[in-house]
Amino acid sequence: MITIDSIAHRYGCLPSEVMQRATTWDLYVADIAAQHENWQYDQAQGKSGPAPIPATEDLQSMLDQVRKKSL
């Protein structure tokens, strides 16, 4: 319900219009947009740091596993 309200608010239409016309793609986009807005808010508040960067050794190990499976 909150997502439907959010979509209706964003596009200036009634929730009943969203229910009639929206697709799962619209709901997916609204969910991702909300997550991004929350992340931006957390960044501004200093609650969230940048995404962790994996160690080079870990990345190499993952790449080696993928290459072995593709042969």
N, CA, C, O and CB atoms as a CASP TS submission, in Angstrom:
PFRMAT TS
TARGET T0000
AUTHOR 0000-0000-0000
METHOD Language model
MODEL 1
PARENT N/A
ATOM      1  N   MET     1       0.814  -1.186   0.000  1.00  0.00           N
ATOM      2  CA  MET     1       0.000   0.000   0.000  1.00  0.00           C
ATOM      3  C   MET     1       0.870   1.267   0.000  1.00  0.00           C
ATOM      4  O   MET     1       0.555   2.256  -0.662  1.00  0.00           O
ATOM      5  CB  MET     1      -0.933  -0.011   1.203  1.00  0.00           C
ATOM      6  N   ILE     2       1.958   1.207   0.753  1.00  0.00           N
ATOM      7  CA  ILE     2       2.832   2.378   0.811  1.00  0.00           C
ATOM      8  C   ILE     2       3.455   2.641  -0.555  1.00  0.00           C
ATOM      9  O   ILE     2       3.597   3.791  -0.972  1.00  0.00           O
ATOM     10  CB  ILE     2       3.931   2.183   1.874  1.00  0.00           C
ATOM     11  N   THR     3       3.827   1.564  -1.249  1.00  0.00           N
ATOM     12  CA  THR     3       4.417   1.729  -2.587  1.00  0.00           C
ATOM     13  C   THR     3       3.398   2.314  -3.543  1.00  0.00           C
ATOM     14  O   THR     3       3.735   3.192  -4.337  1.00  0.00           O
ATOM     15  CB  THR     3       4.939   0.382  -3.129  1.00  0.00           C
ATOM     16  N   ILE     4       2.175   1.855  -3.487  1.00  0.00           N
ATOM     17  CA  ILE     4       1.130   2.392  -4.361  1.00  0.00           C
ATOM     18  C   ILE     4       0.904   3.866  -4.054  1.00  0.00           C
ATOM     19  O   ILE     4       0.760   4.678  -4.968  1.00  0.00           O
ATOM     20  CB  ILE     4      -0.189   1.599  -4.197  1.00  0.00           C
ATOM     21  N   ASP     5       0.872   4.213  -2.776  1.00  0.00           N
ATOM     22  CA  ASP     5       0.721   5.615  -2.393  1.00  0.00           C
ATOM     23  C   ASP     5       1.890   6.448  -2.900  1.00  0.00           C
ATOM     24  O   ASP     5       1.709   7.567  -3.381  1.00  0.00           O
ATOM     25  CB  ASP     5       0.604   5.744  -0.875  1.00  0.00           C
ATOM     26  N   SER     6       3.089   5.888  -2.784  1.00  0.00           N
ATOM     27  CA  SER     6       4.283   6.601  -3.235  1.00  0.00           C
ATOM     28  C   SER     6       4.232   6.871  -4.738  1.00  0.00           C
ATOM     29  O   SER     6       4.546   7.973  -5.189  1.00  0.00           O
ATOM     30  CB  SER     6       5.543   5.800  -2.889  1.00  0.00           C
ATOM     31  N   ILE     7       3.837   5.862  -5.504  1.00  0.00           N
ATOM     32  CA  ILE     7       3.726   6.040  -6.962  1.00  0.00           C
ATOM     33  C   ILE     7       2.666   7.091  -7.283  1.00  0.00           C
ATOM     34  O   ILE     7       2.890   7.969  -8.116  1.00  0.00           O
ATOM     35  CB  ILE     7       3.377   4.693  -7.659  1.00  0.00           C
ATOM     36  N   ALA     8       1.511   6.999  -6.620  1.00  0.00           N
ATOM     37  CA  ALA     8       0.435   7.962  -6.859  1.00  0.00           C
ATOM     38  C   ALA     8       0.897   9.377  -6.523  1.00  0.00           C
ATOM     39  O   ALA     8       0.626  10.318  -7.269  1.00  0.00           O
ATOM     40  CB  ALA     8      -0.811   7.598  -6.030  1.00  0.00           C
ATOM     41  N   HIS     9       1.585   9.519  -5.414  1.00  0.00           N
ATOM     42  CA  HIS     9       2.083  10.838  -5.010  1.00  0.00           C
ATOM     43  C   HIS     9       3.092  11.376  -6.030  1.00  0.00           C
ATOM     44  O   HIS     9       3.024  12.541  -6.423  1.00  0.00           O
ATOM     45  CB  HIS     9       2.731  10.764  -3.609  1.00  0.00           C
ATOM     46  N   ARG    10       4.017  10.531  -6.450  1.00  0.00           N
ATOM     47  CA  ARG    10       5.060  10.944  -7.383  1.00  0.00           C
ATOM     48  C   ARG    10       4.489  11.413  -8.717  1.00  0.00           C
ATOM     49  O   ARG    10       4.966  12.393  -9.290  1.00  0.00           O
ATOM     50  CB  ARG    10       6.026   9.804  -7.614  1.00  0.00           C
ATOM     51  N   TYR    11       3.468  10.715  -9.211  1.00  0.00           N
ATOM     52  CA  TYR    11       2.929  11.025 -10.534  1.00  0.00           C
ATOM     53  C   TYR    11       1.621  11.814 -10.492  1.00  0.00           C
ATOM     54  O   TYR    11       1.007  12.065 -11.529  1.00  0.00           O
ATOM     55  CB  TYR    11       2.714   9.752 -11.298  1.00  0.00           C
ATOM     56  N   GLY    12       1.207  12.198  -9.305  1.00  0.00           N
ATOM     57  CA  GLY    12       0.032  13.054  -9.175  1.00  0.00           C
ATOM     58  C   GLY    12      -1.253  12.400  -9.653  1.00  0.00           C
ATOM     59  O   GLY    12      -2.036  13.006 -10.384  1.00  0.00           O
ATOM     60  N   CYS    13      -1.466  11.154  -9.234  1.00  0.00           N
ATOM     61  CA  CYS    13      -2.705  10.481  -9.608  1.00  0.00           C
ATOM     62  C   CYS    13      -3.269   9.767  -8.374  1.00  0.00           C
ATOM     63  O   CYS    13      -2.620   9.689  -7.331  1.00  0.00           O
ATOM     64  CB  CYS    13      -2.465   9.469 -10.781  1.00  0.00           C
ATOM     65  N   LEU    14      -4.466   9.263  -8.516  1.00  0.00           N
ATOM     66  CA  LEU    14      -5.102   8.559  -7.415  1.00  0.00           C
ATOM     67  C   LEU    14      -4.550   7.145  -7.290  1.00  0.00           C
ATOM     68  O   LEU    14      -4.144   6.551  -8.289  1.00  0.00           O
ATOM     69  CB  LEU    14      -6.619   8.523  -7.609  1.00  0.00           C
ATOM     70  N   PRO    15      -4.529   6.604  -6.083  1.00  0.00           N
ATOM     71  CA  PRO    15      -4.080   5.222  -5.909  1.00  0.00           C
ATOM     72  C   PRO    15      -4.891   4.237  -6.756  1.00  0.00           C
ATOM     73  O   PRO    15      -4.351   3.235  -7.225  1.00  0.00           O
ATOM     74  CB  PRO    15      -4.170   4.830  -4.442  1.00  0.00           C
ATOM     75  N   SER    16      -6.166   4.513  -6.950  1.00  0.00           N
ATOM     76  CA  SER    16      -6.984   3.617  -7.780  1.00  0.00           C
ATOM     77  C   SER    16      -6.494   3.617  -9.226  1.00  0.00           C
ATOM     78  O   SER    16      -6.575   2.593  -9.905  1.00  0.00           O
ATOM     79  CB  SER    16      -8.468   4.036  -7.726  1.00  0.00           C
ATOM     80  N   GLU    17      -5.987   4.749  -9.703  1.00  0.00           N
ATOM     81  CA  GLU    17      -5.412   4.801 -11.047  1.00  0.00           C
ATOM     82  C   GLU    17      -4.140   3.957 -11.119  1.00  0.00           C
ATOM     83  O   GLU    17      -3.901   3.257 -12.103  1.00  0.00           O
ATOM     84  CB  GLU    17      -5.110   6.259 -11.450  1.00  0.00           C
ATOM     85  N   VAL    18      -3.343   4.033 -10.078  1.00  0.00           N
ATOM     86  CA  VAL    18      -2.120   3.216 -10.028  1.00  0.00           C
ATOM     87  C   VAL    18      -2.497   1.742 -10.064  1.00  0.00           C
ATOM     88  O   VAL    18      -1.879   0.958 -10.783  1.00  0.00           O
ATOM     89  CB  VAL    18      -1.282   3.535  -8.750  1.00  0.00           C
ATOM     90  N   MET    19      -3.510   1.365  -9.290  1.00  0.00           N
ATOM     91  CA  MET    19      -3.940  -0.040  -9.253  1.00  0.00           C
ATOM     92  C   MET    19      -4.404  -0.514 -10.623  1.00  0.00           C
ATOM     93  O   MET    19      -4.202  -1.677 -10.974  1.00  0.00           O
ATOM     94  CB  MET    19      -5.065  -0.228  -8.230  1.00  0.00           C
ATOM     95  N   GLN    20      -5.015   0.356 -11.389  1.00  0.00           N
ATOM     96  CA  GLN    20      -5.527  -0.037 -12.703  1.00  0.00           C
ATOM     97  C   GLN    20      -4.438  -0.061 -13.768  1.00  0.00           C
ATOM     98  O   GLN    20      -4.469  -0.905 -14.663  1.00  0.00           O
ATOM     99  CB  GLN    20      -6.633   0.904 -13.130  1.00  0.00           C
ATOM    100  N   ARG    21      -3.476   0.857 -13.682  1.00  0.00           N
ATOM    101  CA  ARG    21      -2.541   1.043 -14.789  1.00  0.00           C
ATOM    102  C   ARG    21      -1.118   0.571 -14.528  1.00  0.00           C
ATOM    103  O   ARG    21      -0.389   0.281 -15.476  1.00  0.00           O
ATOM    104  CB  ARG    21      -2.503   2.463 -15.149  1.00  0.00           C
ATOM    105  N   ALA    22      -0.710   0.489 -13.277  1.00  0.00           N
ATOM    106  CA  ALA    22       0.686   0.164 -12.971  1.00  0.00           C
ATOM    107  C   ALA    22       0.986  -1.306 -13.266  1.00  0.00           C
ATOM    108  O   ALA    22       0.120  -2.176 -13.161  1.00  0.00           O
ATOM    109  CB  ALA    22       0.998   0.481 -11.498  1.00  0.00           C
ATOM    110  N   THR    23       2.230  -1.548 -13.634  1.00  0.00           N
ATOM    111  CA  THR    23       2.694  -2.917 -13.861  1.00  0.00           C
ATOM    112  C   THR    23       3.700  -3.274 -12.771  1.00  0.00           C
ATOM    113  O   THR    23       4.051  -2.441 -11.936  1.00  0.00           O
ATOM    114  CB  THR    23       3.331  -3.073 -15.285  1.00  0.00           C
ATOM    115  N   THR    24       4.153  -4.514 -12.791  1.00  0.00           N
ATOM    116  CA  THR    24       5.167  -4.911 -11.815  1.00  0.00           C
ATOM    117  C   THR    24       6.456  -4.121 -12.034  1.00  0.00           C
ATOM    118  O   THR    24       7.210  -3.895 -11.088  1.00  0.00           O
ATOM    119  CB  THR    24       5.446  -6.426 -11.907  1.00  0.00           C
ATOM    120  N   TRP    25       6.713  -3.704 -13.263  1.00  0.00           N
ATOM    121  CA  TRP    25       7.891  -2.889 -13.547  1.00  0.00           C
ATOM    122  C   TRP    25       7.804  -1.564 -12.789  1.00  0.00           C
ATOM    123  O   TRP    25       8.801  -1.109 -12.228  1.00  0.00           O
ATOM    124  CB  TRP    25       8.028  -2.637 -15.068  1.00  0.00           C
ATOM    125  N   ASP    26       6.635  -0.946 -12.768  1.00  0.00           N
ATOM    126  CA  ASP    26       6.451   0.305 -12.027  1.00  0.00           C
ATOM    127  C   ASP    26       6.725   0.101 -10.547  1.00  0.00           C
ATOM    128  O   ASP    26       7.353   0.943  -9.905  1.00  0.00           O
ATOM    129  CB  ASP    26       5.033   0.848 -12.230  1.00  0.00           C
ATOM    130  N   LEU    27       6.253  -1.015 -10.005  1.00  0.00           N
ATOM    131  CA  LEU    27       6.489  -1.305  -8.591  1.00  0.00           C
ATOM    132  C   LEU    27       7.974  -1.547  -8.322  1.00  0.00           C
ATOM    133  O   LEU    27       8.500  -1.119  -7.295  1.00  0.00           O
ATOM    134  CB  LEU    27       5.666  -2.525  -8.153  1.00  0.00           C
ATOM    135  N   TYR    28       8.631  -2.219  -9.228  1.00  0.00           N
ATOM    136  CA  TYR    28      10.066  -2.479  -9.092  1.00  0.00           C
ATOM    137  C   TYR    28      10.853  -1.176  -9.100  1.00  0.00           C
ATOM    138  O   TYR    28      11.725  -0.971  -8.255  1.00  0.00           O
ATOM    139  CB  TYR    28      10.557  -3.400 -10.220  1.00  0.00           C
ATOM    140  N   VAL    29      10.554  -0.305 -10.040  1.00  0.00           N
ATOM    141  CA  VAL    29      11.243   0.986 -10.130  1.00  0.00           C
ATOM    142  C   VAL    29      10.989   1.809  -8.868  1.00  0.00           C
ATOM    143  O   VAL    29      11.913   2.426  -8.337  1.00  0.00           O
ATOM    144  CB  VAL    29      10.780   1.766 -11.384  1.00  0.00           C
ATOM    145  N   ALA    30       9.756   1.823  -8.389  1.00  0.00           N
ATOM    146  CA  ALA    30       9.433   2.581  -7.177  1.00  0.00           C
ATOM    147  C   ALA    30      10.213   2.046  -5.978  1.00  0.00           C
ATOM    148  O   ALA    30      10.689   2.823  -5.150  1.00  0.00           O
ATOM    149  CB  ALA    30       7.921   2.523  -6.892  1.00  0.00           C
ATOM    150  N   ASP    31      10.347   0.725  -5.881  1.00  0.00           N
ATOM    151  CA  ASP    31      11.091   0.117  -4.776  1.00  0.00           C
ATOM    152  C   ASP    31      12.569   0.496  -4.834  1.00  0.00           C
ATOM    153  O   ASP    31      13.158   0.868  -3.819  1.00  0.00           O
ATOM    154  CB  ASP    31      10.939  -1.410  -4.804  1.00  0.00           C
ATOM    155  N   ILE    32      13.164   0.403  -6.016  1.00  0.00           N
ATOM    156  CA  ILE    32      14.576   0.761  -6.165  1.00  0.00           C
ATOM    157  C   ILE    32      14.784   2.244  -5.868  1.00  0.00           C
ATOM    158  O   ILE    32      15.764   2.615  -5.222  1.00  0.00           O
ATOM    159  CB  ILE    32      15.075   0.425  -7.586  1.00  0.00           C
ATOM    160  N   ALA    33      13.872   3.089  -6.334  1.00  0.00           N
ATOM    161  CA  ALA    33      13.986   4.531  -6.081  1.00  0.00           C
ATOM    162  C   ALA    33      13.921   4.821  -4.581  1.00  0.00           C
ATOM    163  O   ALA    33      14.671   5.657  -4.079  1.00  0.00           O
ATOM    164  CB  ALA    33      12.868   5.304  -6.822  1.00  0.00           C
ATOM    165  N   ALA    34      13.033   4.137  -3.868  1.00  0.00           N
ATOM    166  CA  ALA    34      12.925   4.338  -2.420  1.00  0.00           C
ATOM    167  C   ALA    34      14.196   3.885  -1.712  1.00  0.00           C
ATOM    168  O   ALA    34      14.670   4.556  -0.795  1.00  0.00           O
ATOM    169  CB  ALA    34      11.711   3.580  -1.860  1.00  0.00           C
ATOM    170  N   GLN    35      14.747   2.753  -2.132  1.00  0.00           N
ATOM    171  CA  GLN    35      16.001   2.283  -1.539  1.00  0.00           C
ATOM    172  C   GLN    35      17.126   3.290  -1.771  1.00  0.00           C
ATOM    173  O   GLN    35      17.930   3.559  -0.878  1.00  0.00           O
ATOM    174  CB  GLN    35      16.390   0.914  -2.120  1.00  0.00           C
ATOM    175  N   HIS    36      17.168   3.834  -2.969  1.00  0.00           N
ATOM    176  CA  HIS    36      18.215   4.810  -3.290  1.00  0.00           C
ATOM    177  C   HIS    36      18.048   6.086  -2.465  1.00  0.00           C
ATOM    178  O   HIS    36      19.029   6.637  -1.966  1.00  0.00           O
ATOM    179  CB  HIS    36      18.193   5.146  -4.793  1.00  0.00           C
ATOM    180  N   GLU    37      16.821   6.551  -2.324  1.00  0.00           N
ATOM    181  CA  GLU    37      16.577   7.736  -1.504  1.00  0.00           C
ATOM    182  C   GLU    37      16.984   7.492  -0.063  1.00  0.00           C
ATOM    183  O   GLU    37      17.572   8.367   0.573  1.00  0.00           O
ATOM    184  CB  GLU    37      15.108   8.141  -1.571  1.00  0.00           C
ATOM    185  N   ASN    38      16.675   6.303   0.463  1.00  0.00           N
ATOM    186  CA  ASN    38      17.081   5.960   1.837  1.00  0.00           C
ATOM    187  C   ASN    38      18.599   5.932   1.968  1.00  0.00           C
ATOM    188  O   ASN    38      19.152   6.411   2.957  1.00  0.00           O
ATOM    189  CB  ASN    38      16.493   4.596   2.251  1.00  0.00           C
ATOM    190  N   TRP    39      19.267   5.369   0.969  1.00  0.00           N
ATOM    191  CA  TRP    39      20.728   5.313   0.985  1.00  0.00           C
ATOM    192  C   TRP    39      21.317   6.722   0.963  1.00  0.00           C
ATOM    193  O   TRP    39      22.258   7.020   1.699  1.00  0.00           O
ATOM    194  CB  TRP    39      21.251   4.494  -0.212  1.00  0.00           C
ATOM    195  N   GLN    40      20.753   7.593   0.107  1.00  0.00           N
ATOM    196  CA  GLN    40      21.236   8.978   0.054  1.00  0.00           C
ATOM    197  C   GLN    40      21.039   9.677   1.397  1.00  0.00           C
ATOM    198  O   GLN    40      21.915  10.415   1.847  1.00  0.00           O
ATOM    199  CB  GLN    40      20.512   9.759  -1.057  1.00  0.00           C
ATOM    200  N   TYR    41      19.909   9.451   2.026  1.00  0.00           N
ATOM    201  CA  TYR    41      19.638  10.051   3.334  1.00  0.00           C
ATOM    202  C   TYR    41      20.648   9.553   4.359  1.00  0.00           C
ATOM    203  O   TYR    41      21.205  10.337   5.127  1.00  0.00           O
ATOM    204  CB  TYR    41      18.199   9.731   3.796  1.00  0.00           C
ATOM    205  N   ASP    42      20.878   8.238   4.365  1.00  0.00           N
ATOM    206  CA  ASP    42      21.854   7.673   5.304  1.00  0.00           C
ATOM    207  C   ASP    42      23.250   8.241   5.051  1.00  0.00           C
ATOM    208  O   ASP    42      23.982   8.529   5.998  1.00  0.00           O
ATOM    209  CB  ASP    42      21.880   6.138   5.193  1.00  0.00           C
ATOM    210  N   GLN    43      23.619   8.401   3.792  1.00  0.00           N
ATOM    211  CA  GLN    43      24.917   8.992   3.459  1.00  0.00           C
ATOM    212  C   GLN    43      25.017  10.407   4.026  1.00  0.00           C
ATOM    213  O   GLN    43      26.027  10.771   4.629  1.00  0.00           O
ATOM    214  CB  GLN    43      25.130   9.011   1.927  1.00  0.00           C
ATOM    215  N   ALA    44      23.975  11.193   3.832  1.00  0.00           N
ATOM    216  CA  ALA    44      23.974  12.579   4.311  1.00  0.00           C
ATOM    217  C   ALA    44      24.041  12.643   5.835  1.00  0.00           C
ATOM    218  O   ALA    44      24.603  13.586   6.392  1.00  0.00           O
ATOM    219  CB  ALA    44      22.724  13.312   3.814  1.00  0.00           C
ATOM    220  N   GLN    45      23.472  11.648   6.508  1.00  0.00           N
ATOM    221  CA  GLN    45      23.474  11.609   7.969  1.00  0.00           C
ATOM    222  C   GLN    45      24.733  10.947   8.534  1.00  0.00           C
ATOM    223  O   GLN    45      24.921  10.901   9.749  1.00  0.00           O
ATOM    224  CB  GLN    45      22.244  10.874   8.464  1.00  0.00           C
ATOM    225  N   GLY    46      25.586  10.440   7.656  1.00  0.00           N
ATOM    226  CA  GLY    46      26.802   9.773   8.103  1.00  0.00           C
ATOM    227  C   GLY    46      26.552   8.398   8.680  1.00  0.00           C
ATOM    228  O   GLY    46      27.390   7.874   9.413  1.00  0.00           O
ATOM    229  N   LYS    47      25.415   7.803   8.363  1.00  0.00           N
ATOM    230  CA  LYS    47      25.058   6.487   8.904  1.00  0.00           C
ATOM    231  C   LYS    47      25.551   5.342   8.035  1.00  0.00           C
ATOM    232  O   LYS    47      25.526   4.186   8.457  1.00  0.00           O
ATOM    233  CB  LYS    47      23.563   6.384   9.065  1.00  0.00           C
ATOM    234  N   SER    48      25.987   5.646   6.854  1.00  0.00           N
ATOM    235  CA  SER    48      26.357   4.585   5.925  1.00  0.00           C
ATOM    236  C   SER    48      27.631   4.983   5.204  1.00  0.00           C
ATOM    237  O   SER    48      27.726   6.077   4.647  1.00  0.00           O
ATOM    238  CB  SER    48      25.217   4.302   4.913  1.00  0.00           C
ATOM    239  N   GLY    49      28.591   4.106   5.219  1.00  0.00           N
ATOM    240  CA  GLY    49      29.835   4.375   4.508  1.00  0.00           C
ATOM    241  C   GLY    49      29.739   3.887   3.077  1.00  0.00           C
ATOM    242  O   GLY    49      28.703   3.370   2.661  1.00  0.00           O
ATOM    243  N   PRO    50      30.805   4.047   2.328  1.00  0.00           N
ATOM    244  CA  PRO    50      30.808   3.543   0.955  1.00  0.00           C
ATOM    245  C   PRO    50      30.763   2.017   0.946  1.00  0.00           C
ATOM    246  O   PRO    50      31.065   1.364   1.945  1.00  0.00           O
ATOM    247  CB  PRO    50      32.053   4.046   0.195  1.00  0.00           C
ATOM    248  N   ALA    51      30.387   1.477  -0.179  1.00  0.00           N
ATOM    249  CA  ALA    51      30.325   0.015  -0.309  1.00  0.00           C
ATOM    250  C   ALA    51      31.714  -0.570  -0.077  1.00  0.00           C
ATOM    251  O   ALA    51      32.708  -0.005  -0.534  1.00  0.00           O
ATOM    252  CB  ALA    51      29.781  -0.402  -1.713  1.00  0.00           C
ATOM    253  N   PRO    52      31.791  -1.706   0.636  1.00  0.00           N
ATOM    254  CA  PRO    52      33.100  -2.313   0.876  1.00  0.00           C
ATOM    255  C   PRO    52      33.730  -2.807  -0.424  1.00  0.00           C
ATOM    256  O   PRO    52      33.043  -3.295  -1.321  1.00  0.00           O
ATOM    257  CB  PRO    52      32.974  -3.472   1.869  1.00  0.00           C
ATOM    258  N   ILE    53      35.031  -2.670  -0.501  1.00  0.00           N
ATOM    259  CA  ILE    53      35.776  -3.125  -1.678  1.00  0.00           C
ATOM    260  C   ILE    53      36.445  -4.440  -1.328  1.00  0.00           C
ATOM    261  O   ILE    53      37.239  -4.498  -0.390  1.00  0.00           O
ATOM    262  CB  ILE    53      36.831  -2.063  -2.144  1.00  0.00           C
ATOM    263  N   PRO    54      36.131  -5.513  -2.082  1.00  0.00           N
ATOM    264  CA  PRO    54      36.740  -6.811  -1.779  1.00  0.00           C
ATOM    265  C   PRO    54      38.248  -6.791  -2.028  1.00  0.00           C
ATOM    266  O   PRO    54      38.748  -6.018  -2.845  1.00  0.00           O
ATOM    267  CB  PRO    54      36.086  -7.913  -2.620  1.00  0.00           C
ATOM    268  N   ALA    55      38.944  -7.641  -1.321  1.00  0.00           N
ATOM    269  CA  ALA    55      40.391  -7.756  -1.493  1.00  0.00           C
ATOM    270  C   ALA    55      40.701  -8.315  -2.880  1.00  0.00           C
ATOM    271  O   ALA    55      39.912  -9.070  -3.448  1.00  0.00           O
ATOM    272  CB  ALA    55      41.007  -8.659  -0.390  1.00  0.00           C
ATOM    273  N   THR    56      41.837  -7.940  -3.408  1.00  0.00           N
ATOM    274  CA  THR    56      42.258  -8.401  -4.734  1.00  0.00           C
ATOM    275  C   THR    56      42.310  -9.918  -4.789  1.00  0.00           C
ATOM    276  O   THR    56      41.932 -10.516  -5.797  1.00  0.00           O
ATOM    277  CB  THR    56      43.629  -7.816  -5.100  1.00  0.00           C
ATOM    278  N   GLU    57      42.771 -10.545  -3.719  1.00  0.00           N
ATOM    279  CA  GLU    57      42.863 -12.001  -3.678  1.00  0.00           C
ATOM    280  C   GLU    57      41.481 -12.644  -3.794  1.00  0.00           C
ATOM    281  O   GLU    57      41.316 -13.657  -4.473  1.00  0.00           O
ATOM    282  CB  GLU    57      43.549 -12.455  -2.385  1.00  0.00           C
ATOM    283  N   ASP    58      40.497 -12.052  -3.132  1.00  0.00           N
ATOM    284  CA  ASP    58      39.133 -12.579  -3.204  1.00  0.00           C
ATOM    285  C   ASP    58      38.577 -12.457  -4.621  1.00  0.00           C
ATOM    286  O   ASP    58      37.949 -13.385  -5.131  1.00  0.00           O
ATOM    287  CB  ASP    58      38.218 -11.841  -2.210  1.00  0.00           C
ATOM    288  N   LEU    59      38.808 -11.328  -5.241  1.00  0.00           N
ATOM    289  CA  LEU    59      38.348 -11.124  -6.617  1.00  0.00           C
ATOM    290  C   LEU    59      39.012 -12.107  -7.567  1.00  0.00           C
ATOM    291  O   LEU    59      38.358 -12.661  -8.451  1.00  0.00           O
ATOM    292  CB  LEU    59      38.630  -9.690  -7.069  1.00  0.00           C
ATOM    293  N   GLN    60      40.314 -12.324  -7.386  1.00  0.00           N
ATOM    294  CA  GLN    60      41.035 -13.261  -8.239  1.00  0.00           C
ATOM    295  C   GLN    60      40.497 -14.672  -8.055  1.00  0.00           C
ATOM    296  O   GLN    60      40.343 -15.410  -9.028  1.00  0.00           O
ATOM    297  CB  GLN    60      42.539 -13.220  -7.936  1.00  0.00           C
ATOM    298  N   SER    61      40.212 -15.051  -6.824  1.00  0.00           N
ATOM    299  CA  SER    61      39.662 -16.368  -6.534  1.00  0.00           C
ATOM    300  C   SER    61      38.307 -16.559  -7.220  1.00  0.00           C
ATOM    301  O   SER    61      38.041 -17.617  -7.789  1.00  0.00           O
ATOM    302  CB  SER    61      39.523 -16.565  -5.020  1.00  0.00           C
ATOM    303  N   MET    62      37.456 -15.539  -7.167  1.00  0.00           N
ATOM    304  CA  MET    62      36.153 -15.616  -7.828  1.00  0.00           C
ATOM    305  C   MET    62      36.315 -15.753  -9.330  1.00  0.00           C
ATOM    306  O   MET    62      35.614 -16.541  -9.964  1.00  0.00           O
ATOM    307  CB  MET    62      35.310 -14.383  -7.502  1.00  0.00           C
ATOM    308  N   LEU    63      37.227 -14.998  -9.894  1.00  0.00           N
ATOM    309  CA  LEU    63      37.470 -15.053 -11.335  1.00  0.00           C
ATOM    310  C   LEU    63      37.991 -16.433 -11.736  1.00  0.00           C
ATOM    311  O   LEU    63      37.569 -16.984 -12.753  1.00  0.00           O
ATOM    312  CB  LEU    63      38.472 -13.959 -11.757  1.00  0.00           C
ATOM    313  N   ASP    64      38.896 -16.986 -10.949  1.00  0.00           N
ATOM    314  CA  ASP    64      39.436 -18.325 -11.233  1.00  0.00           C
ATOM    315  C   ASP    64      38.325 -19.382 -11.208  1.00  0.00           C
ATOM    316  O   ASP    64      38.304 -20.282 -12.048  1.00  0.00           O
ATOM    317  CB  ASP    64      40.539 -18.689 -10.209  1.00  0.00           C
ATOM    318  N   GLN    65      37.403 -19.273 -10.243  1.00  0.00           N
ATOM    319  CA  GLN    65      36.304 -20.230 -10.147  1.00  0.00           C
ATOM    320  C   GLN    65      35.414 -20.146 -11.381  1.00  0.00           C
ATOM    321  O   GLN    65      35.002 -21.176 -11.914  1.00  0.00           O
ATOM    322  CB  GLN    65      35.477 -19.978  -8.874  1.00  0.00           C
ATOM    323  N   VAL    66      35.117 -18.962 -11.833  1.00  0.00           N
ATOM    324  CA  VAL    66      34.271 -18.787 -13.005  1.00  0.00           C
ATOM    325  C   VAL    66      34.960 -19.340 -14.243  1.00  0.00           C
ATOM    326  O   VAL    66      34.323 -19.990 -15.073  1.00  0.00           O
ATOM    327  CB  VAL    66      33.922 -17.308 -13.205  1.00  0.00           C
ATOM    328  N   ARG    67      36.238 -19.090 -14.370  1.00  0.00           N
ATOM    329  CA  ARG    67      36.972 -19.577 -15.545  1.00  0.00           C
ATOM    330  C   ARG    67      37.034 -21.099 -15.566  1.00  0.00           C
ATOM    331  O   ARG    67      36.953 -21.703 -16.636  1.00  0.00           O
ATOM    332  CB  ARG    67      38.393 -18.996 -15.567  1.00  0.00           C
ATOM    333  N   LYS    68      37.177 -21.730 -14.403  1.00  0.00           N
ATOM    334  CA  LYS    68      37.213 -23.196 -14.339  1.00  0.00           C
ATOM    335  C   LYS    68      35.872 -23.789 -14.754  1.00  0.00           C
ATOM    336  O   LYS    68      35.832 -24.818 -15.428  1.00  0.00           O
ATOM    337  CB  LYS    68      37.582 -23.667 -12.921  1.00  0.00           C
ATOM    338  N   LYS    69      34.780 -23.151 -14.359  1.00  0.00           N
ATOM    339  CA  LYS    69      33.450 -23.667 -14.679  1.00  0.00           C
ATOM    340  C   LYS    69      33.124 -23.499 -16.163  1.00  0.00           C
ATOM    341  O   LYS    69      32.352 -24.280 -16.718  1.00  0.00           O
ATOM    342  CB  LYS    69      32.395 -22.963 -13.831  1.00  0.00           C
ATOM    343  N   SER    70      33.704 -22.491 -16.804  1.00  0.00           N
ATOM    344  CA  SER    70      33.368 -22.231 -18.211  1.00  0.00           C
ATOM    345  C   SER    70      34.154 -23.103 -19.167  1.00  0.00           C
ATOM    346  O   SER    70      33.856 -23.123 -20.362  1.00  0.00           O
ATOM    347  CB  SER    70      33.612 -20.781 -18.544  1.00  0.00           C
ATOM    348  N   LEU    71      35.151 -23.825 -18.674  1.00  0.00           N
ATOM    349  CA  LEU    71      35.952 -24.683 -19.551  1.00  0.00           C
ATOM    350  C   LEU    71      35.329 -26.009 -19.772  1.00  0.00           C
ATOM    351  O   LEU    71      35.886 -26.841 -20.488  1.00  0.00           O
ATOM    352  CB  LEU    71      37.313 -24.874 -18.999  1.00  0.00           C
TER
END
